[in-house]
């Protein structure tokens, strides 16, 4: 009797040899050549060729399945979450070392276990009044800060890119979390709670679509409760057109895609920006009109002044001619010197009068120009003053604004946007 058994030789195979042996073993098992398996459909994905890939799942396992297009044409309408009986043959996909069911028949059993669980929770939450519109909060019309609760990926990238392009002044606080897989609902709920403690105007909860199974965490009670207890309005953009999740039912606003949510947030800002541009254009037109009217009035004043001066000079010249004519008519030699003296005096008087008239009219013209310059709106701006507006109105009293209000200051060159930190009134 041997005290120790000699070790049996180990069978050594290549990967291809092992896969080939396993495939032949499956083919020799008649009970696996036509088998009916009950499960819930997940990830139903028709291909351009007409073939279909999907999975059958229950609480403990997942089975990959494949359908040829010729068989898929005969199947009844099915979708993710529907429980079915799938009949087919077990085989192995050697390239990826996966076994799968090649399905030839499908018979629906009704709503699957997950869908039934979600529906039961929906009824319970609805009975609590969590879906009522009166409970939901108004979404800020002009949000300045938002918290983004999501995983890194295309959905979050689309949201941030769209918001950055259309409203770059809106700050985004990214709070990263898992959005699918076992226990993801706990992570999502904790992320919403963290976002609720942030100083933001709204919380955006999103993911970029996915299968019914992938989106299941958004149909769970922890996520719903976190949305309800949030201190800020919650916006959902789970990204799957046609489906409504329990998270959508309790959210304060719902959008089908992350891009749509970002466009909505940016929309109000774009609208008010357009209104401000129009107001600025109206103000510019009004300023141009005032300057034009003042310029025309100044031109008319200058023309009137010139006509008055010319008229007075013409009168004086006419008077001088009359005197000269009288002098010529009275031409005795003994009165010639006297007349010449009087004529010289008259000329001197005329020159003095003309000088005084010109001086007085010039002063009046300078005064008119000064008054026109004083009413020119650009004059104070050029000297360093500013026109401060709030909500489209020029401010004259500090009591017309409060701390936190947005104001705009028009300078001689350009404009400034600012926020009021405090309001101080004169004693």
Beta strands, then each sheet from edge to edge (+ up, - down):
strand 1: 35-46
strand 2: 52-57
strand 3: 62-67
strand 4: 82-93
strand 5: 98-111
strand 6: 145-150
strand 7: 171-176
strand 8: 202-206
strand 9: 233-237
strand 10: 253-254
strand 11: 387-390
strand 12: 393-394
strand 13: 406-410
strand 14: 415-419
sheet 1: 1+ 2- 3+ 5+ 4- 1+
sheet 2: 7+ 6+ 8+ 9+ 10+
sheet 3: 12+ 11- 13+ 14-
end
